[in-house]
């Protein structure tokens, strides 16, 4: 048996990344993500994998975002007992994200049961907070740019990918083949993160395509966010900002701190970070100085620019506050968490604003809001949307199509095969075409569940 990849997620969609690398000497799962968005995708989280969890020898995580790591507690719950390898930043962030994911799922199931809007009786979480905590000891931190052997005859190297703290591209060497998994590739000019390392010489590349069919605007986040918040403050409204707790929340806080420092925004405009996960992540930035562009003083300014909200009581009290304010809350695509309660409270007032800060996967509430819909379904009922909806185009932490092509161009020689993944079908196919035409490489968009040689 030669080396093969089976695409168990992240194919035909931008979520659920799971790539099973198989050889007669072992099975390694690269990424272990949750599906998000459309219901038919979310149902995949409940379906059994085509390989027994106990038959997987090891897991490699590119980074901590839940669409890359959030299935790990369920994998362990179903019998996986092997090691999980990740960078130290990814391990630390998983220690925040995974228990919070379990807690939110328990909360959502409990809320659905109390209010009777679930079709299941009772509604159940995929996994609990305790089950997420139980899987954390499996995660072993490995240094970036330093090869190690996860199994006999296998060699793996993590290298910085930008995107968020700890994010890595992963080189897997087995049976004379060199495979590289991009994870999520950061932007070369990101305001927070350093650029991704160049590609090494490889035989097979598995590359993300979240923005494979578009390019980011030239203007920066300050130029987009500043006028929006100035309009909001002038009319006395409240802004609800769905943010990913890791990466996007900190990027927006850093931008707000800069806007206050340069006088674009009044210093007294209240800003609240209402997400325990985002609060912990922001506080942990000090532990990873050197992985991003900010110095200690800039991290301090970012953290001081917002009031950190932790308890449910503090979160509920925000609804009673009057006057203009900015509320950053998870999740980034409004799929769950405290942001849903803020949207329920504030989306119906035309003085208010909903600011979307990045990619909104089809089927999510964020995508519904971005489409201009006049209502959005939250907690079993339709909520009117009269607030101004602002989509920030410059806030993404993903490389766009041109930046992905430039990054791939750092490869010393053409790989024999490129598999284009982690994107909607149109975006993946657009990047495939561009790879074939600009780089003259063989590229293919694999289907979910398919197996290919490498």
C-alpha positions as CSV (number, residue, x, y, z in Angstrom):
1,X,0.0,0.0,0.0
2,X,1.4,3.4,-1.0
3,X,0.7,6.6,0.8
4,X,-2.9,7.8,0.5
5,X,-5.0,10.7,1.8
6,X,-8.7,10.3,2.6
7,X,-10.6,13.6,2.8
8,X,-12.9,13.2,5.8
9,X,-13.7,17.0,6.0
10,X,-12.7,20.3,4.6
11,X,-13.6,19.1,1.1
12,X,-16.6,20.8,-0.7
13,X,-16.8,23.1,2.4
14,X,-14.7,25.5,4.4
15,X,-15.2,23.7,7.7
16,X,-14.6,20.3,9.3
17,X,-11.0,19.8,8.2
18,X,-9.9,16.2,8.6
19,X,-7.3,14.5,6.4
20,X,-6.4,10.9,7.0
21,X,-2.9,9.9,5.8
22,X,-2.5,6.2,5.5
23,X,0.4,3.9,4.9
24,X,1.0,0.3,5.9
25,X,3.1,1.6,8.7
26,X,0.3,3.7,10.3
27,X,-2.6,6.2,10.1
28,X,-2.3,9.8,11.0
29,X,-5.2,12.3,11.0
30,X,-4.1,15.9,10.1
31,X,-6.6,18.3,11.7
32,X,-9.7,17.2,13.6
33,X,-12.3,19.9,12.9
34,X,-16.0,20.5,13.4
35,X,-18.4,21.0,10.6
36,X,-20.3,24.3,10.7
37,X,-22.9,26.1,8.6
38,X,-25.7,24.3,6.8
39,X,-27.6,21.6,8.8
40,X,-26.5,18.8,6.4
41,X,-22.9,19.7,7.2
42,X,-23.5,19.9,10.9
43,X,-25.1,16.5,10.8
44,X,-21.8,15.1,9.7
45,X,-20.5,15.8,13.2
46,X,-22.9,13.2,14.5
47,X,-22.0,10.6,11.9
48,X,-19.4,7.9,12.6
49,X,-16.1,8.3,10.8
50,X,-15.3,5.6,8.2
51,X,-12.3,4.6,10.3
52,X,-12.5,3.6,14.0
53,X,-11.2,6.3,16.3
54,X,-9.1,3.7,18.0
55,X,-7.4,2.8,14.7
56,X,-5.9,6.3,14.3
57,X,-2.4,6.3,15.6
58,X,-1.8,10.1,16.0
59,X,-3.4,13.5,15.2
60,X,-1.5,16.6,14.0
61,X,-3.2,19.9,14.5
62,X,-2.4,22.9,12.2
63,X,-4.1,25.4,14.6
64,X,-6.7,25.8,17.3
65,X,-9.8,27.2,15.5
66,X,-12.7,24.8,16.0
67,X,-13.1,23.9,12.3
68,X,-9.6,22.4,12.7
69,X,-9.6,21.2,16.3
70,X,-13.2,21.1,17.6
71,X,-13.9,17.4,16.8
72,X,-11.0,16.2,19.0
73,X,-13.1,15.7,22.2
74,X,-15.5,13.6,20.2
75,X,-12.7,11.6,18.7
76,X,-11.4,10.9,22.2
77,X,-14.9,10.1,23.5
78,X,-15.2,7.5,20.7
79,X,-12.0,5.7,21.6
80,X,-9.0,7.6,20.3
81,X,-6.1,7.3,22.8
82,X,-3.1,8.3,20.7
83,X,-1.0,11.4,20.9
84,X,-2.1,14.8,19.4
85,X,0.8,16.9,18.2
86,X,0.6,20.7,18.0
87,X,2.7,23.8,18.4
88,X,2.8,25.2,21.9
89,X,0.5,28.1,20.9
90,X,-2.0,25.7,19.5
91,X,-1.9,23.5,22.6
92,X,-2.4,26.5,24.8
93,X,-5.3,27.8,22.8
94,X,-7.0,24.4,22.6
95,X,-6.9,24.5,26.4
96,X,-9.2,27.5,26.1
97,X,-11.3,26.8,23.0
98,X,-12.2,23.1,23.5
99,X,-13.6,23.3,27.0
100,X,-15.5,26.5,26.0
101,X,-16.9,24.6,23.0
102,X,-18.2,21.9,25.2
103,X,-19.6,24.4,27.6
104,X,-21.4,26.3,24.8
105,X,-22.9,23.1,23.4
106,X,-24.2,22.1,26.9
107,X,-25.6,25.6,27.3
108,X,-27.3,25.6,23.9
109,X,-28.8,22.1,24.5
110,X,-30.1,23.2,27.9
111,X,-31.6,26.4,26.5
112,X,-33.3,24.5,23.7
113,X,-34.7,22.0,26.2
114,X,-36.0,24.8,28.5
115,X,-37.6,26.6,25.6
116,X,-38.8,23.6,23.6
117,X,-37.5,24.7,20.2
118,X,-35.3,21.6,19.5
119,X,-36.7,18.8,17.3
120,X,-34.8,16.4,19.5
121,X,-36.1,15.4,23.0
122,X,-33.9,16.0,24.7
123,X,-31.4,18.1,22.8
124,X,-27.9,16.8,23.5
125,X,-24.4,18.3,23.1
126,X,-21.9,16.7,20.9
127,X,-19.6,16.6,23.9
128,X,-19.5,18.2,27.3
129,X,-17.0,20.6,28.8
130,X,-15.7,17.8,31.0
131,X,-15.1,15.5,27.9
132,X,-13.2,18.4,26.3
133,X,-11.1,18.8,29.4
134,X,-10.5,15.0,29.4
135,X,-8.9,15.1,25.9
136,X,-6.5,17.9,26.7
137,X,-3.7,15.7,28.2
138,X,-3.4,14.0,24.8
139,X,-2.0,17.2,23.2
140,X,1.8,17.3,23.1
141,X,3.5,20.5,22.2
142,X,6.3,20.3,19.6
143,X,8.7,23.1,18.5
144,X,8.1,24.7,15.1
145,X,10.8,24.1,12.5
146,X,12.1,21.0,14.3
147,X,11.5,17.5,12.9
148,X,10.2,14.7,15.1
149,X,8.9,11.1,14.6
150,X,5.2,10.6,15.6
151,X,5.5,6.9,14.5
152,X,8.4,4.7,13.4
153,X,9.3,5.5,9.8
154,X,7.3,8.9,9.9
155,X,8.9,12.3,10.2
156,X,6.9,15.5,10.8
157,X,7.8,19.2,10.9
158,X,5.6,22.1,11.9
159,X,6.4,25.5,10.4
160,X,4.8,28.9,11.1
161,X,1.8,29.7,8.9
162,X,0.8,33.2,10.2
163,X,-3.1,33.3,10.6
164,X,-3.3,33.0,14.4
165,X,-0.9,32.3,17.3
166,X,0.5,28.8,16.9
167,X,-0.8,28.2,13.4
168,X,1.4,25.9,11.4
169,X,1.8,24.3,8.1
170,X,2.7,20.6,8.5
171,X,5.3,18.6,6.5
172,X,4.7,14.9,6.7
173,X,7.4,12.5,5.4
174,X,6.7,8.8,5.0
175,X,7.8,6.0,2.6
176,X,9.9,8.5,0.6
177,X,7.0,10.9,0.0
178,X,6.8,14.5,1.3
179,X,3.3,15.9,1.9
180,X,2.6,19.4,3.0
181,X,-0.7,20.5,4.7
182,X,-1.1,24.3,4.6
183,X,-3.7,24.6,7.4
184,X,-5.0,28.2,7.1
185,X,-2.4,30.4,5.5
186,X,-2.0,33.9,6.9
187,X,-1.6,37.1,5.0
188,X,1.9,38.5,4.3
189,X,0.9,41.9,5.6
190,X,-1.3,41.0,8.5
191,X,-1.6,43.6,11.2
192,X,-1.0,41.0,14.0
193,X,0.7,37.9,12.6
194,X,4.1,37.4,11.0
195,X,4.0,36.1,7.4
196,X,4.0,32.3,6.7
197,X,7.2,30.5,6.2
198,X,8.1,29.6,2.5
199,X,7.2,26.1,1.3
200,X,9.8,23.4,1.3
201,X,10.4,20.9,-1.5
202,X,7.4,18.5,-1.6
203,X,5.6,15.9,-3.6
204,X,2.1,16.7,-2.6
205,X,0.4,19.9,-1.4
206,X,-2.9,20.1,0.4
207,X,-3.8,23.8,0.3
208,X,-6.7,25.8,1.8
209,X,-8.9,27.9,-0.5
210,X,-11.2,30.0,1.8
211,X,-10.6,33.1,-0.4
212,X,-9.6,31.2,-3.5
213,X,-11.9,33.2,-5.7
214,X,-11.2,36.7,-4.5
215,X,-8.7,39.3,-3.4
216,X,-8.8,41.4,-0.3
217,X,-9.3,45.2,-0.7
218,X,-6.3,47.5,-0.5
219,X,-7.7,49.5,2.4
220,X,-6.8,48.4,5.9
221,X,-9.0,47.6,8.8
222,X,-8.6,51.1,10.3
223,X,-9.9,52.7,7.1
224,X,-13.0,50.4,7.2
225,X,-13.8,50.2,10.9
226,X,-13.1,53.9,11.8
227,X,-15.9,55.5,9.7
228,X,-18.4,52.7,10.7
229,X,-17.9,53.3,14.4
230,X,-17.9,57.1,14.0
231,X,-21.3,56.8,12.4
232,X,-22.5,54.6,15.2
233,X,-21.3,56.9,17.9
234,X,-22.9,60.0,16.2
235,X,-26.3,58.4,16.3
236,X,-25.9,56.9,19.8
237,X,-26.3,53.3,18.7
238,X,-24.8,50.0,19.9
239,X,-22.6,47.8,17.7
240,X,-22.7,44.1,18.0
241,X,-19.5,42.6,16.6
242,X,-19.5,38.8,16.1
243,X,-15.8,37.8,16.4
244,X,-13.8,34.6,16.5
245,X,-12.4,34.5,20.0
246,X,-8.9,33.6,18.7
247,X,-7.3,36.0,16.3
248,X,-10.2,38.2,15.1
249,X,-11.2,39.5,18.5
250,X,-7.7,40.6,19.1
251,X,-7.3,42.2,15.6
252,X,-10.4,44.3,16.1
253,X,-9.4,45.3,19.6
254,X,-6.0,46.4,18.3
255,X,-7.7,48.4,15.6
256,X,-10.0,50.1,18.0
257,X,-7.0,50.9,20.3
258,X,-5.3,52.6,17.3
259,X,-8.4,54.5,16.3
260,X,-8.7,55.9,19.8
261,X,-5.0,56.7,20.0
262,X,-5.2,58.7,16.6
263,X,-8.3,60.5,17.6
264,X,-10.7,58.9,15.1
265,X,-12.8,57.6,18.0
266,X,-13.4,59.2,21.3
267,X,-11.6,57.6,24.2
268,X,-14.8,57.4,26.2
269,X,-16.6,55.2,23.7
270,X,-17.3,52.1,25.7
271,X,-16.0,48.8,24.3
272,X,-16.8,45.4,25.8
273,X,-15.2,42.0,25.1
274,X,-18.0,39.6,26.1
275,X,-16.6,36.2,25.6
276,X,-14.7,34.3,28.3
277,X,-12.8,32.5,25.6
278,X,-11.7,35.7,23.9
279,X,-10.8,37.3,27.3
280,X,-8.6,34.3,28.1
281,X,-7.0,34.4,24.7
282,X,-6.3,38.1,24.8
283,X,-4.7,37.7,28.2
284,X,-2.6,34.8,26.9
285,X,-1.0,36.9,24.1
286,X,1.7,37.9,26.5
287,X,2.9,34.3,26.7
288,X,3.6,34.2,22.9
289,X,5.4,37.4,22.3
290,X,7.5,36.9,19.2
291,X,4.9,35.0,17.2
292,X,3.2,38.2,16.0
293,X,4.1,41.8,15.2
294,X,2.9,43.5,18.4
295,X,5.3,44.5,21.2
296,X,4.4,44.3,24.9
297,X,3.2,47.9,25.0
298,X,0.9,47.3,22.0
299,X,-0.5,44.2,23.6
300,X,-1.2,46.1,26.8
301,X,-3.0,48.9,24.8
302,X,-5.1,46.3,23.0
303,X,-6.1,44.6,26.3
304,X,-6.8,48.0,28.0
305,X,-9.1,49.3,25.2
306,X,-12.0,47.1,26.3
307,X,-13.8,46.1,29.5
308,X,-13.5,42.3,29.8
309,X,-16.8,40.6,30.5
310,X,-16.7,37.1,32.0
311,X,-19.8,36.2,34.0
312,X,-23.3,35.7,32.5
313,X,-24.6,38.3,34.9
314,X,-22.2,40.9,33.5
315,X,-23.1,39.9,30.0
316,X,-26.8,40.3,30.7
317,X,-26.2,43.7,32.3
318,X,-24.9,45.1,29.0
319,X,-28.5,45.1,27.7
320,X,-29.5,47.6,30.4
321,X,-26.7,50.1,29.5
322,X,-27.7,53.2,27.6
323,X,-25.8,55.2,25.0
324,X,-23.3,54.2,22.3
325,X,-21.1,51.2,22.9
326,X,-19.3,48.4,21.0
327,X,-19.8,44.8,22.1
328,X,-17.4,42.2,20.7
329,X,-18.7,38.7,21.3
330,X,-18.3,35.1,20.0
331,X,-18.9,33.3,17.8
332,X,-17.6,34.9,14.6
333,X,-20.2,33.5,12.3
334,X,-23.0,33.9,14.9
335,X,-23.4,30.1,15.1
336,X,-23.7,30.1,18.9
337,X,-22.5,31.8,22.1
338,X,-23.4,35.0,23.8
339,X,-23.4,37.0,20.6
340,X,-26.8,35.5,19.8
341,X,-28.4,37.1,22.9
342,X,-26.9,40.5,21.9
343,X,-28.2,40.1,18.3
344,X,-31.6,39.3,19.7
345,X,-31.6,42.4,21.8
346,X,-30.1,44.9,19.3
347,X,-30.6,43.8,15.7
348,X,-34.1,45.3,15.6
349,X,-33.0,48.9,16.3
350,X,-32.1,51.0,13.2
351,X,-29.7,53.1,15.3
352,X,-27.6,50.0,16.0
353,X,-25.0,48.2,13.9
354,X,-23.9,44.6,13.3
355,X,-20.3,44.5,12.2
356,X,-19.2,41.2,10.5
357,X,-15.4,40.8,10.7
358,X,-14.5,38.0,8.4
359,X,-15.6,35.0,6.3
360,X,-19.2,33.9,6.9
361,X,-19.7,30.2,5.9
362,X,-23.0,29.5,4.0
363,X,-25.8,28.4,6.2
364,X,-24.6,30.4,9.2
365,X,-26.4,33.3,10.8
366,X,-23.5,35.5,9.8
367,X,-24.0,34.7,6.2
368,X,-27.8,35.4,6.5
369,X,-26.9,38.8,8.0
370,X,-24.3,39.5,5.3
371,X,-26.9,38.7,2.6
372,X,-29.1,41.6,3.6
373,X,-31.9,39.5,5.1
374,X,-34.6,41.4,7.0
375,X,-34.7,38.7,9.7
376,X,-32.5,36.0,11.2
377,X,-33.5,32.9,13.1
378,X,-32.3,32.9,16.7
379,X,-33.4,30.5,19.5
380,X,-36.3,29.2,17.6
381,X,-37.9,32.5,16.4
382,X,-37.3,35.2,13.7
383,X,-35.5,38.3,14.9
384,X,-36.1,41.5,12.7
385,X,-32.9,43.0,11.4
386,X,-33.2,46.8,11.2
387,X,-29.7,47.6,12.3
388,X,-27.1,48.6,9.8
389,X,-25.0,45.6,8.8
390,X,-21.4,46.3,7.9
391,X,-19.2,43.6,6.4
392,X,-15.5,44.3,6.9
393,X,-13.6,43.1,3.9
394,X,-10.1,43.8,5.3
395,X,-10.3,41.9,8.6
396,X,-9.7,38.4,7.4
397,X,-6.7,36.5,8.7
398,X,-6.6,34.3,5.6
399,X,-4.4,34.8,2.5
400,X,-6.5,35.7,-0.6
401,X,-6.1,34.1,-4.0
402,X,-3.2,36.2,-5.1
403,X,-1.4,35.8,-1.8
404,X,-1.9,32.0,-1.9
405,X,-0.4,31.8,-5.4
406,X,2.5,34.0,-4.3
407,X,3.1,31.7,-1.2
408,X,2.9,28.6,-3.3
409,X,5.4,30.1,-5.7
410,X,8.0,29.9,-2.9
411,X,8.1,26.1,-3.4
412,X,11.6,25.2,-4.7
413,X,10.1,22.9,-7.4
414,X,6.6,22.0,-8.6
415,X,4.9,19.4,-6.5
416,X,3.5,16.4,-8.3
417,X,0.0,17.0,-7.1
418,X,-2.0,19.8,-5.4
419,X,-5.3,19.1,-3.6
420,X,-7.4,22.2,-3.1
421,X,-9.5,22.0,0.1
422,X,-11.1,24.0,2.9
423,X,-13.2,26.2,0.7
424,X,-16.6,26.4,-0.9
425,X,-16.8,24.7,-4.2
426,X,-16.6,27.8,-6.3
427,X,-13.7,29.2,-4.4
428,X,-11.8,25.9,-4.5
429,X,-12.3,25.4,-8.2
430,X,-11.3,29.0,-8.9
431,X,-8.0,28.5,-7.1
432,X,-7.5,25.1,-8.9
433,X,-7.8,26.9,-12.2
434,X,-5.4,29.7,-11.1
435,X,-2.8,27.1,-9.9
436,X,-3.0,25.3,-13.2
437,X,-2.7,28.5,-15.3
438,X,-0.3,30.6,-13.2
439,X,2.0,27.9,-11.8
440,X,1.4,25.1,-14.4
441,X,0.9,22.6,-11.5
442,X,-1.5,19.7,-11.4
443,X,-4.4,20.6,-9.1
444,X,-7.6,18.8,-8.1
445,X,-10.5,19.5,-5.8
446,X,-11.3,16.3,-4.0
447,X,-14.8,15.3,-3.0
448,X,-15.8,14.6,0.6
449,X,-14.9,11.0,1.6
450,X,-12.7,10.4,-1.4
451,X,-9.3,8.7,-1.3
452,X,-6.3,9.8,-3.4
453,X,-2.7,8.7,-3.8
454,X,0.1,11.0,-2.8
